[in-house]
């Protein structure tokens, strides 16, 4: 087993590479972006590391409990000696950053990389903190017409129940999801406005329409080769057909993670009334991302 010093040196070397994080609403194409990036010979991109929910938040809770336990000892049993120093906020950040680097190191093992990243949808909310930990890191956020996001999510997540009114169930599903879609889109635009050099926003629709153009831009953004042969190879290896074992986009397979793979499919699932509900709540989003209502 490598020594602690050897581990720290390896993590320091990794931290000097181009770190990046991919995010966006669930069912908006984040996995597709992750697969494209990971196909590049100079890039490692895994998903999902769940750094916020499964690392940062538990470490914060653990350090709070430790602080409370030490404080109780200090003011009780050891009040005459002053006790033991309490953890400070920087301790949590150091542990979170170290845990993330350990995960990225394990993910990229065996691959010579210039850029190393991870995809979790919630990264659009977590990136400000990630940026504090890794100031030179970058973020790629993908956005998709919310009607298609809702359609994809409905088919993937909804579990029918006996005697269910499907229309009412869809309306309830949409109403529950709208606030999160609104918050995620606003967080994405805010990140891009605050960090224009380090946050790249793409859309599912543009990636479907001109994949080579968008993919080449992503590679340049991460400062890795955008040679046409590499771009073409990554696009081909992550096409809908390649990811589904030969099924063409538009050929639906219910229950599949990659169900249909097209833009504008919301019309097959949402009624005009459902469409109007989405437009009423999220009208601001369409011009911001270049979608047609």
PASEBA-1860 file (N, C-alpha, C; in nm, 3 decimals):
! residues 293
1> XXXXXXXX> 0.085/-0.120/0.000/0.000/0.000/0.000/0.088/0.124/0.000 ~ 0.063/0.219/-0.090/0.144/0.342/-0.092/0.133/0.417/0.040 ~ 0.236/0.488/0.074/0.234/0.566/0.197/0.141/0.685/0.182 ~ 0.108/0.747/0.295/0.022/0.866/0.293/0.084/0.975/0.208 ~ 0.215/0.993/0.219/0.284/1.097/0.141/0.274/1.067/-0.008 ~ 0.291/0.940/-0.045/0.280/0.902/-0.187/0.139/0.927/-0.240 ~ 0.038/0.895/-0.158/-0.100/0.922/-0.197/-0.121/1.071/-0.221 ~ -0.072/1.152/-0.129/-0.090/1.297/-0.140/-0.021/1.352/-0.264
9> XXXXXXXX> 0.096/1.299/-0.297/0.167/1.344/-0.416/0.088/1.311/-0.542 ~ 0.031/1.189/-0.544/-0.050/1.150/-0.660/-0.172/1.239/-0.675 ~ -0.236/1.272/-0.563/-0.354/1.358/-0.569/-0.317/1.500/-0.610 ~ -0.200/1.546/-0.564/-0.153/1.679/-0.604/-0.129/1.684/-0.755 ~ -0.068/1.579/-0.809/-0.045/1.573/-0.954/-0.178/1.575/-1.029 ~ -0.276/1.501/-0.978/-0.406/1.496/-1.044/-0.476/1.633/-1.039 ~ -0.463/1.700/-0.926/-0.529/1.830/-0.909/-0.476/1.934/-1.006 ~ -0.355/1.913/-1.058/-0.296/2.007/-1.153/-0.347/1.985/-1.295
17> XXXXXXXX> -0.417/1.875/-1.320/-0.475/1.850/-1.451/-0.602/1.933/-1.466 ~ -0.661/1.929/-1.586/-0.786/2.000/-1.608/-0.901/1.919/-1.550 ~ -0.952/1.962/-1.436/-1.068/1.897/-1.376/-1.195/1.962/-1.430 ~ -1.301/1.882/-1.444/-1.426/1.938/-1.494/-1.543/1.857/-1.439 ~ -1.660/1.920/-1.443/-1.781/1.858/-1.389/-1.897/1.885/-1.484 ~ -1.975/1.781/-1.509/-2.088/1.788/-1.602/-2.217/1.782/-1.522 ~ -2.314/1.866/-1.559/-2.442/1.865/-1.490/-2.556/1.907/-1.581 ~ -2.676/1.896/-1.528/-2.797/1.932/-1.602/-2.913/1.854/-1.544
25> XXXXXXXX> -3.032/1.886/-1.587/-3.149/1.816/-1.535/-3.142/1.667/-1.569 ~ -3.189/1.579/-1.479/-3.199/1.438/-1.515/-3.282/1.421/-1.642 ~ -3.239/1.333/-1.729/-3.303/1.305/-1.858/-3.284/1.417/-1.960 ~ -3.180/1.497/-1.940/-3.155/1.606/-2.036/-3.039/1.576/-2.129 ~ -2.972/1.463/-2.109/-2.858/1.426/-2.194/-2.724/1.427/-2.123 ~ -2.725/1.435/-1.990/-2.598/1.439/-1.917/-2.516/1.312/-1.937 ~ -2.583/1.197/-1.941/-2.510/1.071/-1.962/-2.450/1.065/-2.101 ~ -2.521/1.115/-2.199/-2.469/1.119/-2.336/-2.342/1.203/-2.340
33> XXXXXXXX> -2.344/1.322/-2.278/-2.225/1.407/-2.274/-2.111/1.335/-2.203 ~ -2.142/1.270/-2.092/-2.038/1.197/-2.018/-1.974/1.089/-2.105 ~ -2.056/1.016/-2.180/-2.004/0.910/-2.267/-1.917/0.968/-2.379 ~ -1.960/1.079/-2.436/-1.882/1.143/-2.543/-1.744/1.183/-2.491 ~ -1.742/1.250/-2.376/-1.615/1.297/-2.321/-1.525/1.180/-2.283 ~ -1.582/1.077/-2.227/-1.501/0.963/-2.184/-1.445/0.886/-2.303 ~ -1.506/0.903/-2.421/-1.456/0.834/-2.541/-1.327/0.897/-2.594 ~ -1.298/1.019/-2.550/-1.177/1.089/-2.597/-1.054/1.024/-2.533
41> XXXXXXXX> -0.948/0.999/-2.610/-0.829/0.932/-2.555/-0.757/1.011/-2.446 ~ -0.780/1.143/-2.440/-0.712/1.225/-2.340/-0.803/1.266/-2.224 ~ -0.923/1.208/-2.220/-1.023/1.249/-2.120/-1.074/1.127/-2.046 ~ -1.094/1.144/-1.916/-1.165/1.044/-1.836/-1.284/1.115/-1.773 ~ -1.403/1.062/-1.796/-1.523/1.121/-1.738/-1.617/1.011/-1.694 ~ -1.639/1.000/-1.563/-1.728/0.899/-1.509/-1.855/0.960/-1.457 ~ -1.950/0.877/-1.431/-2.075/0.923/-1.372/-2.145/0.807/-1.305 ~ -2.204/0.828/-1.190/-2.219/0.953/-1.118/-2.144/0.940/-0.986
49> XXXXXXXX> -2.062/1.040/-0.952/-1.985/1.036/-0.829/-2.062/1.078/-0.707 ~ -2.176/1.148/-0.726/-2.263/1.189/-0.615/-2.184/1.262/-0.507 ~ -2.098/1.354/-0.549/-2.007/1.419/-0.454/-2.081/1.504/-0.349 ~ -2.189/1.568/-0.388/-2.259/1.652/-0.292/-2.334/1.569/-0.189 ~ -2.418/1.477/-0.237/-2.504/1.401/-0.146/-2.429/1.296/-0.065 ~ -2.331/1.230/-0.127/-2.268/1.116/-0.061/-2.128/1.142/-0.007 ~ -2.075/1.261/-0.031/-1.945/1.298/0.026/-1.956/1.426/0.109 ~ -1.994/1.536/0.047/-1.992/1.665/0.116/-2.089/1.668/0.234
57> XXXXXXXX> -2.213/1.630/0.211/-2.311/1.639/0.319/-2.282/1.543/0.434 ~ -2.246/1.416/0.408/-2.210/1.328/0.520/-2.086/1.375/0.596 ~ -1.986/1.428/0.524/-1.866/1.477/0.592/-1.898/1.598/0.679 ~ -1.987/1.685/0.632/-2.029/1.798/0.714/-2.097/1.749/0.842 ~ -2.187/1.652/0.829/-2.257/1.599/0.946/-2.160/1.531/1.042 ~ -2.066/1.455/0.986/-1.968/1.387/1.070/-1.884/1.487/1.148 ~ -1.841/1.595/1.081/-1.757/1.692/1.148/-1.836/1.771/1.252 ~ -1.965/1.792/1.227/-2.049/1.857/1.328/-2.059/1.770/1.453
65> XXXXXXXX> -2.079/1.640/1.434/-2.087/1.549/1.550/-1.954/1.546/1.625 ~ -1.844/1.546/1.552/-1.713/1.546/1.616/-1.692/1.674/1.697 ~ -1.731/1.787/1.639/-1.717/1.913/1.710/-1.800/1.915/1.837 ~ -1.923/1.863/1.828/-2.009/1.858/1.946/-1.951/1.767/2.054 ~ -1.897/1.653/2.012/-1.840/1.560/2.109/-1.716/1.619/2.176 ~ -1.630/1.682/2.098/-1.510/1.744/2.155/-1.547/1.859/2.248 ~ -1.645/1.939/2.208/-1.686/2.052/2.289/-1.740/2.006/2.424 ~ -1.818/1.897/2.421/-1.871/1.844/2.547/-1.759/1.799/2.639
73> XXXXXXXX> -1.660/1.732/2.583/-1.544/1.689/2.662/-1.466/1.809/2.714 ~ -1.447/1.907/2.628/-1.367/2.024/2.665/-1.430/2.104/2.779 ~ -1.562/2.118/2.775/-1.629/2.199/2.878/-1.667/2.118/3.001 ~ -1.656/1.987/2.993/-1.689/1.903/3.106/-1.566/1.843/3.170 ~ -1.524/1.731/3.118/-1.414/1.656/3.178/-1.282/1.731/3.177 ~ -1.256/1.809/3.069/-1.125/1.873/3.055/-1.132/2.026/3.065 ~ -1.229/2.078/3.135/-1.243/2.224/3.145/-1.122/2.289/3.212 ~ -1.053/2.214/3.296/-0.938/2.271/3.367/-0.812/2.273/3.282
81> XXXXXXXX> -0.810/2.198/3.170/-0.689/2.193/3.085/-0.707/2.261/2.951 ~ -0.830/2.295/2.916/-0.855/2.361/2.788/-0.901/2.267/2.678 ~ -0.880/2.136/2.698/-0.932/2.038/2.603/-0.860/2.036/2.469 ~ -0.933/1.982/2.368/-0.875/1.957/2.236/-0.931/2.058/2.135 ~ -0.849/2.103/2.038/-0.899/2.200/1.938/-1.018/2.146/1.861 ~ -1.116/2.232/1.833/-1.233/2.193/1.755/-1.205/2.204/1.606 ~ -1.271/2.122/1.526/-1.255/2.135/1.380/-1.299/2.272/1.332 ~ -1.240/2.317/1.224/-1.280/2.443/1.162/-1.340/2.413/1.025
89> XXXXXXXX> -1.404/2.512/0.966/-1.474/2.492/0.839/-1.380/2.443/0.730 ~ -1.257/2.492/0.731/-1.162/2.451/0.627/-1.132/2.301/0.632 ~ -1.145/2.240/0.751/-1.120/2.097/0.763/-1.217/2.018/0.675 ~ -1.345/2.058/0.678/-1.445/1.988/0.598/-1.412/2.002/0.450 ~ -1.377/2.123/0.407/-1.347/2.145/0.265/-1.225/2.064/0.222 ~ -1.125/2.056/0.308/-1.006/1.978/0.275/-1.042/1.830/0.258 ~ -1.126/1.778/0.347/-1.165/1.639/0.338/-1.251/1.612/0.215 ~ -1.343/1.705/0.184/-1.427/1.690/0.065/-1.341/1.690/-0.060
97> XXXXXXXX> -1.249/1.786/-0.070/-1.162/1.793/-0.187/-1.076/1.669/-0.202 ~ -1.024/1.620/-0.090/-0.941/1.500/-0.094/-1.023/1.379/-0.139 ~ -1.145/1.366/-0.086/-1.230/1.253/-0.124/-1.265/1.258/-0.272 ~ -1.292/1.377/-0.324/-1.323/1.390/-0.467/-1.202/1.350/-0.552 ~ -1.085/1.397/-0.514/-0.965/1.362/-0.590/-0.937/1.212/-0.584 ~ -0.960/1.150/-0.470/-0.943/1.004/-0.461/-1.036/0.934/-0.558 ~ -1.161/0.981/-0.565/-1.258/0.920/-0.657/-1.217/0.938/-0.802 ~ -1.173/1.058/-0.836/-1.131/1.083/-0.974/-1.007/1.003/-1.010
105> XXXXXXXX> -0.918/0.985/-0.913/-0.799/0.906/-0.939/-0.836/0.760/-0.967 ~ -0.926/0.705/-0.889/-0.970/0.567/-0.911/-1.040/0.553/-1.046 ~ -1.121/0.652/-1.078/-1.195/0.649/-1.204/-1.103/0.649/-1.325 ~ -0.997/0.728/-1.319/-0.910/0.748/-1.436/-0.791/0.654/-1.437 ~ -0.786/0.559/-1.344/-0.672/0.468/-1.336/-0.653/0.394/-1.468 ~ -0.529/0.390/-1.514/-0.497/0.317/-1.636/-0.515/0.396/-1.763 ~ -0.557/0.523/-1.754/-0.576/0.605/-1.872/-0.493/0.732/-1.858 ~ -0.410/0.759/-1.957/-0.329/0.880/-1.954/-0.415/0.998/-1.997
113> XXXXXXXX> -0.445/1.087/-1.903/-0.544/1.192/-1.928/-0.486/1.332/-1.910 ~ -0.538/1.423/-1.988/-0.511/1.565/-1.968/-0.628/1.631/-1.896 ~ -0.748/1.572/-1.908/-0.867/1.627/-1.845/-0.943/1.513/-1.775 ~ -0.982/1.537/-1.652/-1.050/1.435/-1.572/-1.175/1.498/-1.512 ~ -1.288/1.431/-1.529/-1.412/1.489/-1.479/-1.514/1.385/-1.438 ~ -1.631/1.435/-1.402/-1.738/1.351/-1.348/-1.872/1.414/-1.382 ~ -1.973/1.329/-1.397/-2.108/1.377/-1.429/-2.205/1.336/-1.320 ~ -2.267/1.436/-1.259/-2.384/1.417/-1.174/-2.478/1.532/-1.206
121> XXXXXXXX> -2.607/1.506/-1.232/-2.697/1.615/-1.269/-2.691/1.735/-1.175 ~ -2.682/1.709/-1.043/-2.684/1.818/-0.945/-2.558/1.904/-0.946 ~ -2.463/1.874/-1.030/-2.341/1.955/-1.035/-2.368/2.101/-1.071 ~ -2.480/2.128/-1.138/-2.510/2.268/-1.169/-2.535/2.349/-1.041 ~ -2.577/2.281/-0.934/-2.595/2.347/-0.805/-2.467/2.342/-0.722 ~ -2.389/2.236/-0.738/-2.272/2.212/-0.654/-2.146/2.279/-0.708 ~ -2.147/2.320/-0.835/-2.025/2.372/-0.896/-1.965/2.492/-0.824 ~ -2.044/2.587/-0.772/-1.979/2.697/-0.699/-1.888/2.649/-0.587
129> XXXXXXXX> -1.930/2.545/-0.517/-1.845/2.490/-0.411/-1.727/2.414/-0.470 ~ -1.752/2.339/-0.577/-1.642/2.269/-0.644/-1.537/2.368/-0.694 ~ -1.583/2.481/-0.740/-1.490/2.583/-0.790/-1.406/2.640/-0.677 ~ -1.463/2.651/-0.557/-1.385/2.695/-0.442/-1.275/2.594/-0.410 ~ -1.308/2.467/-0.423/-1.209/2.361/-0.397/-1.104/2.354/-0.507 ~ -1.150/2.368/-0.631/-1.062/2.354/-0.748/-1.082/2.476/-0.839 ~ -1.013/2.585/-0.811/-1.038/2.713/-0.880/-1.021/2.708/-1.031 ~ -0.942/2.614/-1.082/-0.920/2.607/-1.226/-1.010/2.504/-1.294
137> XXXXXXXX> -1.104/2.447/-1.218/-1.194/2.348/-1.277/-1.293/2.415/-1.371 ~ -1.357/2.333/-1.455/-1.456/2.384/-1.550/-1.586/2.305/-1.535 ~ -1.691/2.361/-1.591/-1.822/2.298/-1.583/-1.886/2.297/-1.721 ~ -1.943/2.182/-1.759/-2.021/2.171/-1.881/-2.164/2.138/-1.840 ~ -2.257/2.225/-1.876/-2.398/2.205/-1.841/-2.478/2.184/-1.969 ~ -2.564/2.082/-1.968/-2.649/2.057/-2.083/-2.794/2.085/-2.044 ~ -2.864/2.154/-2.133/-3.005/2.187/-2.112/-3.087/2.127/-2.226 ~ -3.212/2.094/-2.195/-3.301/2.032/-2.295/-3.440/2.092/-2.279
145> XXXXXXXX> -3.512/2.104/-2.387/-3.650/2.151/-2.382/-3.721/2.082/-2.265 ~ -3.773/2.159/-2.169/-3.831/2.096/-2.050/-3.945/2.002/-2.080 ~ -4.013/2.022/-2.190/-4.122/1.930/-2.226/-4.067/1.792/-2.263 ~ -3.951/1.789/-2.330/-3.888/1.662/-2.360/-3.827/1.599/-2.235 ~ -3.774/1.683/-2.145/-3.723/1.631/-2.018/-3.835/1.562/-1.941 ~ -3.951/1.629/-1.932/-4.065/1.573/-1.860/-4.114/1.445/-1.926 ~ -4.117/1.444/-2.058/-4.161/1.325/-2.131/-4.068/1.208/-2.104 ~ -3.938/1.231/-2.117/-3.841/1.125/-2.092/-3.848/1.076/-1.948
153> XXXXXXXX> -3.860/1.172/-1.854/-3.868/1.135/-1.712/-3.995/1.056/-1.683 ~ -4.105/1.095/-1.743/-4.231/1.024/-1.722/-4.218/0.878/-1.763 ~ -4.166/0.855/-1.882/-4.154/0.718/-1.932/-4.051/0.636/-1.854 ~ -3.950/0.704/-1.799/-3.845/0.629/-1.729/-3.876/0.606/-1.582 ~ -3.934/0.706/-1.515/-3.951/0.699/-1.370/-4.091/0.659/-1.325 ~ -4.192/0.692/-1.402/-4.328/0.670/-1.354/-4.362/0.522/-1.348 ~ -4.420/0.483/-1.236/-4.465/0.346/-1.217/-4.619/0.347/-1.211 ~ -4.686/0.295/-1.312/-4.833/0.296/-1.313/-4.890/0.219/-1.194
161> XXXXXXXX> -5.004/0.266/-1.146/-5.075/0.197/-1.038/-5.215/0.161/-1.087 ~ -5.276/0.065/-1.021/-5.408/0.017/-1.062/-5.510/0.130/-1.058 ~ -5.595/0.133/-1.159/-5.705/0.230/-1.168/-5.657/0.375/-1.169 ~ -5.537/0.396/-1.216/-5.481/0.531/-1.222/-5.542/0.610/-1.337 ~ -5.573/0.736/-1.310/-5.610/0.829/-1.416/-5.479/0.884/-1.472 ~ -5.441/0.836/-1.592/-5.309/0.870/-1.645/-5.294/1.019/-1.668 ~ -5.399/1.085/-1.714/-5.390/1.228/-1.737/-5.365/1.304/-1.608 ~ -5.439/1.271/-1.504/-5.418/1.338/-1.375/-5.280/1.307/-1.320
169> XXXXXXXX> -5.235/1.183/-1.339/-5.102/1.145/-1.291/-4.994/1.226/-1.363 ~ -5.011/1.247/-1.492/-4.914/1.327/-1.567/-4.913/1.472/-1.520 ~ -5.032/1.528/-1.499/-5.038/1.665/-1.449/-4.967/1.677/-1.314 ~ -4.991/1.581/-1.225/-4.926/1.584/-1.094/-4.775/1.570/-1.107 ~ -4.732/1.484/-1.198/-4.589/1.462/-1.223/-4.525/1.592/-1.273 ~ -4.592/1.658/-1.365/-4.539/1.783/-1.422/-4.530/1.891/-1.316 ~ -4.638/1.908/-1.239/-4.639/2.013/-1.136/-4.529/1.990/-1.033 ~ -4.504/1.866/-0.999/-4.400/1.835/-0.901/-4.261/1.867/-0.955
177> XXXXXXXX> -4.241/1.847/-1.085/-4.108/1.864/-1.145/-4.077/2.008/-1.186 ~ -4.178/2.089/-1.213/-4.154/2.223/-1.267/-4.062/2.309/-1.181 ~ -4.078/2.314/-1.048/-3.987/2.399/-0.969/-3.841/2.358/-0.983 ~ -3.813/2.228/-0.984/-3.675/2.184/-0.998/-3.617/2.220/-1.134 ~ -3.700/2.206/-1.239/-3.654/2.245/-1.373/-3.624/2.393/-1.378 ~ -3.708/2.473/-1.316/-3.687/2.618/-1.312/-3.558/2.652/-1.238 ~ -3.539/2.593/-1.120/-3.420/2.621/-1.040/-3.292/2.577/-1.110 ~ -3.297/2.459/-1.173/-3.179/2.410/-1.242/-3.139/2.496/-1.359
185> XXXXXXXX> -3.237/2.540/-1.437/-3.208/2.626/-1.552/-3.153/2.760/-1.508 ~ -3.210/2.815/-1.402/-3.160/2.944/-1.351/-3.019/2.929/-1.296 ~ -2.992/2.819/-1.228/-2.857/2.796/-1.176/-2.757/2.784/-1.290 ~ -2.796/2.717/-1.398/-2.708/2.701/-1.514/-2.674/2.837/-1.576 ~ -2.775/2.918/-1.599/-2.752/3.050/-1.659/-2.671/3.140/-1.567 ~ -2.695/3.128/-1.436/-2.620/3.209/-1.341/-2.473/3.170/-1.342 ~ -2.445/3.040/-1.348/-2.305/2.995/-1.356/-2.237/3.050/-1.480 ~ -2.306/3.042/-1.593/-2.247/3.089/-1.719/-2.221/3.239/-1.715
193> XXXXXXXX> -2.310/3.314/-1.648/-2.292/3.459/-1.639/-2.178/3.495/-1.546 ~ -2.163/3.421/-1.437/-2.060/3.452/-1.338/-1.923/3.402/-1.379 ~ -1.918/3.293/-1.455/-1.789/3.233/-1.491/-1.787/3.201/-1.641 ~ -1.795/3.302/-1.725/-1.808/3.277/-1.870/-1.691/3.200/-1.931 ~ -1.573/3.212/-1.873/-1.457/3.142/-1.930/-1.450/2.996/-1.886 ~ -1.521/2.962/-1.780/-1.505/2.829/-1.720/-1.634/2.748/-1.718 ~ -1.742/2.801/-1.770/-1.869/2.729/-1.776/-1.917/2.728/-1.921 ~ -1.942/2.609/-1.972/-1.991/2.594/-2.109/-2.132/2.535/-2.103
201> XXXXXXXX> -2.225/2.600/-2.170/-2.362/2.552/-2.175/-2.394/2.505/-2.317 ~ -2.444/2.383/-2.327/-2.487/2.329/-2.455/-2.632/2.284/-2.441 ~ -2.696/2.257/-2.552/-2.831/2.203/-2.547/-2.836/2.066/-2.613 ~ -2.929/1.987/-2.567/-2.951/1.854/-2.625/-2.983/1.866/-2.773 ~ -3.062/1.967/-2.805/-3.105/1.985/-2.944/-2.988/2.016/-3.037 ~ -2.896/2.102/-2.992/-2.781/2.135/-3.077/-2.687/2.015/-3.088 ~ -2.678/1.936/-2.983/-2.594/1.816/-2.988/-2.652/1.713/-3.083 ~ -2.784/1.705/-3.091/-2.848/1.615/-3.188/-2.831/1.669/-3.329
209> XXXXXXXX> -2.843/1.800/-3.345/-2.846/1.861/-3.478/-2.708/1.867/-3.542 ~ -2.607/1.911/-3.465/-2.471/1.927/-3.518/-2.371/1.867/-3.418 ~ -2.371/1.736/-3.405/-2.287/1.674/-3.301/-2.138/1.704/-3.315 ~ -2.085/1.698/-3.436/-1.941/1.721/-3.454/-1.901/1.862/-3.409 ~ -1.983/1.959/-3.443/-1.954/2.098/-3.408/-1.953/2.116/-3.256 ~ -2.056/2.065/-3.189/-2.067/2.081/-3.044/-1.958/2.003/-2.973 ~ -1.933/1.882/-3.018/-1.830/1.798/-2.953/-1.692/1.861/-2.968 ~ -1.661/1.912/-3.085/-1.531/1.978/-3.105/-1.517/2.097/-3.011
217> XXXXXXXX> -1.625/2.173/-2.993/-1.622/2.287/-2.900/-1.598/2.241/-2.757 ~ -1.659/2.130/-2.718/-1.637/2.078/-2.583/-1.491/2.037/-2.563 ~ -1.433/1.975/-2.664/-1.293/1.932/-2.652/-1.201/2.053/-2.643 ~ -1.227/2.154/-2.724/-1.144/2.276/-2.715/-1.160/2.342/-2.578 ~ -1.281/2.341/-2.526/-1.308/2.399/-2.394/-1.224/2.333/-2.286 ~ -1.200/2.203/-2.300/-1.121/2.128/-2.202/-0.973/2.122/-2.239 ~ -0.936/2.190/-2.347/-0.795/2.197/-2.392/-0.738/2.060/-2.426 ~ -0.821/1.975/-2.488/-0.773/1.848/-2.541/-0.790/1.851/-2.693
225> XXXXXXXX> -0.733/1.755/-2.760/-0.733/1.756/-2.906/-0.874/1.757/-2.964 ~ -0.894/1.845/-3.062/-1.021/1.849/-3.134/-1.000/1.806/-3.279 ~ -0.901/1.720/-3.300/-0.875/1.669/-3.434/-1.002/1.605/-3.490 ~ -1.028/1.627/-3.618/-1.153/1.580/-3.678/-1.169/1.429/-3.666 ~ -1.058/1.355/-3.671/-1.068/1.209/-3.660/-1.113/1.168/-3.520 ~ -1.064/1.238/-3.418/-1.104/1.207/-3.281/-1.250/1.245/-3.259 ~ -1.288/1.362/-3.308/-1.427/1.405/-3.293/-1.521/1.305/-3.360 ~ -1.489/1.267/-3.483/-1.574/1.173/-3.557/-1.583/1.039/-3.484
233> XXXXXXXX> -1.472/0.992/-3.431/-1.472/0.864/-3.360/-1.558/0.871/-3.234 ~ -1.545/0.979/-3.156/-1.623/0.994/-3.033/-1.772/1.004/-3.064 ~ -1.807/1.077/-3.168/-1.947/1.089/-3.207/-2.002/0.954/-3.250 ~ -1.926/0.881/-3.330/-1.972/0.751/-3.378/-1.988/0.650/-3.265 ~ -1.893/0.649/-3.171/-1.897/0.553/-3.060/-2.006/0.582/-2.959 ~ -2.060/0.703/-2.964/-2.164/0.738/-2.867/-2.295/0.778/-2.936 ~ -2.311/0.739/-3.060/-2.438/0.763/-3.128/-2.548/0.683/-3.060 ~ -2.672/0.719/-3.085/-2.784/0.646/-3.023/-2.779/0.499/-3.060
241> XXXXXXXX> -2.747/0.471/-3.184/-2.740/0.332/-3.228/-2.628/0.257/-3.155 ~ -2.514/0.323/-3.139/-2.402/0.258/-3.071/-2.433/0.231/-2.924 ~ -2.502/0.324/-2.859/-2.532/0.310/-2.716/-2.646/0.213/-2.690 ~ -2.724/0.179/-2.794/-2.838/0.090/-2.775/-2.821/-0.043/-2.847 ~ -2.703/-0.071/-2.896/-2.681/-0.198/-2.964/-2.740/-0.206/-3.102 ~ -2.757/-0.091/-3.168/-2.802/-0.092/-3.307/-2.939/-0.031/-3.331 ~ -3.010/0.009/-3.225/-3.143/0.069/-3.242/-3.128/0.214/-3.287 ~ -3.199/0.252/-3.392/-3.189/0.387/-3.445/-3.271/0.485/-3.361
249> XXXXXXXX> -3.226/0.610/-3.356/-3.300/0.715/-3.285/-3.441/0.725/-3.341 ~ -3.538/0.736/-3.252/-3.678/0.740/-3.291/-3.746/0.607/-3.277 ~ -3.668/0.500/-3.269/-3.722/0.365/-3.249/-3.732/0.342/-3.098 ~ -3.850/0.356/-3.045/-3.870/0.355/-2.899/-3.858/0.215/-2.839 ~ -3.791/0.211/-2.724/-3.789/0.091/-2.642/-3.826/0.132/-2.500 ~ -3.948/0.104/-2.461/-3.997/0.147/-2.331/-3.918/0.080/-2.218 ~ -3.888/0.159/-2.117/-3.813/0.109/-2.002/-3.663/0.119/-2.019 ~ -3.616/0.145/-2.141/-3.472/0.156/-2.164/-3.421/0.291/-2.114
257> XXXXXXXX> -3.298/0.293/-2.064/-3.237/0.420/-2.023/-3.229/0.513/-2.143 ~ -3.195/0.458/-2.259/-3.196/0.534/-2.384/-3.325/0.494/-2.458 ~ -3.433/0.566/-2.430/-3.566/0.522/-2.477/-3.589/0.551/-2.625 ~ -3.565/0.677/-2.668/-3.601/0.714/-2.804/-3.498/0.802/-2.871 ~ -3.437/0.894/-2.797/-3.325/0.969/-2.849/-3.354/1.072/-2.955 ~ -3.467/1.141/-2.945/-3.497/1.245/-3.043/-3.543/1.372/-2.971 ~ -3.543/1.482/-3.044/-3.595/1.609/-2.992/-3.738/1.627/-3.039 ~ -3.820/1.689/-2.954/-3.959/1.715/-2.989/-4.054/1.601/-2.964
265> XXXXXXXX> -4.009/1.499/-2.892/-4.095/1.383/-2.868/-4.206/1.411/-2.769 ~ -4.203/1.528/-2.704/-4.305/1.559/-2.604/-4.446/1.553/-2.662 ~ -4.458/1.576/-2.790/-4.590/1.575/-2.852/-4.656/1.437/-2.846 ~ -4.576/1.333/-2.829/-4.632/1.197/-2.822/-4.687/1.166/-2.684 ~ -4.659/1.251/-2.586/-4.693/1.220/-2.447/-4.772/1.328/-2.378 ~ -4.743/1.454/-2.405/-4.810/1.564/-2.337/-4.928/1.616/-2.419 ~ -5.036/1.646/-2.351/-5.153/1.703/-2.418/-5.131/1.853/-2.438 ~ -5.212/1.918/-2.523/-5.200/2.064/-2.538/-5.213/2.137/-2.405
273> XXXXXXXX> -5.299/2.087/-2.315/-5.316/2.152/-2.185/-5.190/2.138/-2.101 ~ -5.124/2.025/-2.108/-4.999/2.005/-2.036/-4.890/2.095/-2.092 ~ -4.888/2.107/-2.224/-4.791/2.197/-2.288/-4.813/2.340/-2.240 ~ -4.936/2.383/-2.232/-4.965/2.519/-2.188/-4.923/2.541/-2.043 ~ -4.938/2.439/-1.959/-4.894/2.449/-1.820/-4.744/2.471/-1.814 ~ -4.669/2.394/-1.892/-4.523/2.411/-1.893/-4.486/2.549/-1.944 ~ -4.551/2.593/-2.051/-4.519/2.724/-2.108/-4.552/2.837/-2.012 ~ -4.661/2.823/-1.938/-4.696/2.928/-1.840/-4.589/2.941/-1.732
281> XXXXXXXX> -4.539/2.827/-1.686/-4.444/2.828/-1.574/-4.301/2.855/-1.617 ~ -4.266/2.812/-1.738/-4.125/2.818/-1.780/-4.105/2.896/-1.909 ~ -4.194/2.989/-1.937/-4.185/3.063/-2.063/-4.052/3.134/-2.079 ~ -3.996/3.186/-1.970/-3.870/3.260/-1.976/-3.755/3.175/-2.030 ~ -3.766/3.043/-2.011/-3.655/2.954/-2.042/-3.633/2.937/-2.192 ~ -3.739/2.947/-2.270/-3.729/2.914/-2.412/-3.640/3.010/-2.490 ~ -3.659/3.140/-2.481/-3.565/3.229/-2.551/-3.424/3.223/-2.494 ~ -3.413/3.195/-2.364/-3.280/3.191/-2.301/-3.194/3.080/-2.359
289> XXXXX> -3.258/2.968/-2.398/-3.183/2.855/-2.451/-3.207/2.831/-2.600 ~ -3.286/2.916/-2.662/-3.306/2.907/-2.807/-3.406/2.802/-2.850 ~ -3.502/2.765/-2.764/-3.604/2.669/-2.801/-3.729/2.741/-2.851 ~ -3.804/2.674/-2.937/-3.931/2.728/-2.985/-4.043/2.677/-2.896 ~ -4.130/2.765/-2.848/-4.243/2.722/-2.763/-4.334/2.624/-2.837
END
